[in-house]
Amino acid sequence: MGKRNKRTSKKLAARRFNPVKAKLESISECFDQLRHGLPPKQEEYIEGDRITHSYVKSCFLMIIQRAVDINNVIIEFSGQTPPLQKHHSFHALHQNSTIDRETLDFFMKALDYYEKIANPYQELPPSELYDASRELLAYGEAYTSQIEKFFLNLSPT
């Protein structure tokens, strides 16, 4: 009888843990951090110190990576192998109608910024990063909404 209860509790725990839900909560925290760390005006950001610039860059990188992680979980969920390149994960979600074209287009552009931030030999002007970060907040909200909608549509009613 003890083994049966252990197996049942493991199954219940597995059902309760939803990797996409956990990753959506994590990306939501990153959006909150970016929202609070990004000055309201571009000029304030440009004139800001290195810590502010580094903080915004870190938030930007974390959000993009979390989105790719979410994409890969969804791709695995559908029985496919996640792609090696980040942009392919967004294309895969667009192809299965999880995200719309506008969201895909933004994230393709955001991945270019991601590469520039991550590559120490490429320079990204603060004004561009500021604008991209503002857009990331808007498109990130659309992205998470579309991901949540995708899973709601999968759930039996």
Secondary structure, DSSP 8 states (H G I E B T S, - for coil): -HHHHHHHHHHHHHHH--HHHHHHHHHHHHHHHHHHHS-SSHHHHHTS-HHHHHHHHHHHHHHHHHHHHHHHHHHHHTT----SSHHHHHHHHHHTTSS-HHHHHHHHHHHHHHHHHH-TTS---HHHHHHHHHHHHHHHHHHHHHHHHHHHHHS--
